[in-house]
Amino acid sequence: MRAIKIRGQLNERIHIKSITLLKNQEDSH
């Protein structure tokens, strides 16, 4: 259970990072 929870948190962080990166790229263009 804990492993799944931690994995989910990591996936959320990666997802947020990818979204912010995409937004930054769009802003730079």
Secondary structure, DSSP 8 states (H G I E B T S, - for coil): -HHHHHHHHHHHHHHHHHHHHHHHHHHH-
